């Protein structure tokens, strides 16, 4: 499980990372809101631990931006701002939990376990749709209007990543990590092969959806608009 820690106190951030890594989590660290958005463009995370008082973009702004981009990764706000209005503002902005500093690392890990074990329907819906195209993530059936076909497991995983982020340019590294895992032994050419397979599937369905290539960057799912 990969966690992104977004905390401007570098000593605290390092201490949290070391403690979480001892528990078996993989962690990435950044110290401001702008860098957090870059990390989220390049990687898929299981949970974010987000400070509210960050330089530049504050934590609530970061949270609102990622929710606007349809990134549904569980977010724990970890902050010294503990008043009732602060907690309400954080939860209303899209946080899944609110942790007040100072806190014990045991409480943080317990809260990470809690927000990442939500029912699958909340985190990974069984049906995804975009511009008339629908994917059943349990059966891998892809449907467009009155036509349907069944994808392979990897085809379905790759397409689901696009359908969760429609219109968003997804870097190659993010797609490789999502489908094959961050530690997967896979050649980059495999990604191009699967993009080709998906384009053939979409053509067979006569779907209006297409996978656009951004040379040197990655791919983007586009609809009629």
N, C-alpha and C positions, 0 to 999 in steps of 0.2 A: 504494500500500500504506500502510495507516494503523497506526501504532505508538503504544501507550500506555506512557509512561515514568512509573514510580512510584518516586520517589526523594526522600528528605527533605532532602538537600543541594541547595538550590535552584540554587546556582552550577553544580554538576556536572550537574544535570538540564537546565539551560538549555544548557550546553555540548554535552551529548549531542544535544539537540533540534536545535541549529543544525547540528551535524555531519551528523546523519541527513537533515535537510532539504536540505543541499547534495548528498546522494546521491540525492535524489528522493523520499524518504519523507515522508509527512505525519505529524505527531506531535501528541499531546496530552500534557499534563504534569499530574501531581498529586503531593502530597507526604505523604500519609498513607493508611492502609488504608481508612478509611471513605469518603474521596473516591474512591478507586479503584473501590469497589463501585458507587458512584453513576455513575461514568463508564461502567462496564460494563453498567449497566442502560439507558443512553441511547445506546450506540454499539456497533457491531460492529468489532472490531479483528482485524488479521492476526497481531499478535504483541504480547506484553507483556514489558517489561523491568522486573523487580520487585526492589527492594531488600529484604533480609531485616529489617534493623533500622529499623523505621518507628515513629513515635509512635502510640500507641493500639493498633490492630490490627497485629501484626507481619506480616512478609511471608509466613511459613509459614501463619499463620492465614488471611490473604487467599487464598492459593493453595488451601488446603483448602476454603474456602467456595465459591470459584468452581468448583472441580471437583465439589463436592457439588451445585451448581446445574446441572451438565451443560454447563458452558461449557468447550469443548475447545480454545480458542485456545492456540497455542504460547506457553509461558512460559520466559523466560530469567531465572534468578535471578542478580542481579549484586550481589555482597556481599564484604565484607572477611573474612567467616567462611569460612576455607578449609581447615579440618581435614577429615580423612576422615569422621568422624562427621557433621560439618555438611553435607558434600556428599551423603552417603547420605540424611540426613534431608530435604534439599531435593528430591532426586530421588524419594524415596518419597512425598513430599507431592503430587507431580504435576508437578514441573518437567520441561521437555524438555531443558534445558541448564543448566549452572552455570558462571558466569563470576566469577573472583576479582579483586577490586580490588587495586591499580590495574590498568587494562587500556588498551590502545590502541584508539582508535575503529575502526581497521581490523579488529581482532579482533571487536569487537561486531557490525559490519556483516556480517562473514563468518558469524558464528553466526546472525544473523537470516536470512541467505540460506539457511543450512543447515536451520533448523527450519521455514522456510516453503516449502521445496521437497520436503517429505516426500511420498510417494506419495499420490495423491488419496484412496485408500481409507481412509487414516489420518485425513485431515482432513475429507473430505466423502464419507461413505459413499454408495454407489450406491442403497441402499435405506434408507428411514426408516420407522419404524412407531410407532404410538401407539394403544392401546386398540382394537386390531383393524383400524385403518386403516393402509394401507401405501402409500408413494409411491416409485416408481422414478424417481430424479432424472435418469437418463440418457434415459429414454423419456417421462417426465412422466405415466406411467400411475398413476392413483389407484385403489386397490382396497379394497373393504370386503366381506368374505365372498365371495359368488359374483358380485358386481357390480363392474364396472370402467369407467372412462372416462379420456379423455386431457385433461390440462390444457394451457393455453397456457404459454409460457415464463415469463411474469410471474406467472401463477397458481401455477405450480410453485415458483418462487423464493420467493414470499410464504408458501406453505404449508410449504415446507421450513424456513423460519425459525421458524414456530410449532412444527413437529415436533421441532426441535432444542432447543426451550425449553418443553416441555409444562408447563402449570400456572403458567407465569411470565408476569406482566403485562409486555408488550412496549410501550414508549412509541412513539407515532406517529413521532417523529423517527428512532428506531432502525429501524423497519420501512421508512420511506421511503429511508433510507440503504442498507439491505440490498438492496432490490429495484431502486431507481433510481440508486444511487450517491450519495455525499455531495455531489457537484457536479451532480447531475442537475437539469435544468430541468423540474420536475414540480409540479403543483398538489396541495395536500393532499387535495382531493376525489377525486383518482385512487385514493388508498389506500382510501377508503370504497367506491368503485366495485368495486375488486377484492375487498374483504371481502365485499361483496354477491354477487359472482360465486362466490366460494368457498363461501359459505353455500348457494347454490343447488346447487352440485356435491355438497356433503355431504348435502343433502336428497334429491337424486336417487339417491344411493347408500344412503339410509336409514341413514346412519351415526349412531352414538351420540355422536360427537364434535361439539362445537359451538365457535364462536368468540364469546366473550362480550365485550361492550363495557364498558369502564371509562371513563365519560364524563369528558372532559377529560384523560385519561391515555393510554389506548391500548386494546389488545385482549389477550385471553388465551385459549389453547386449553384446553378442559376435556373430560374424559371422563366416563364413567358414575359414577366415584367422586367 
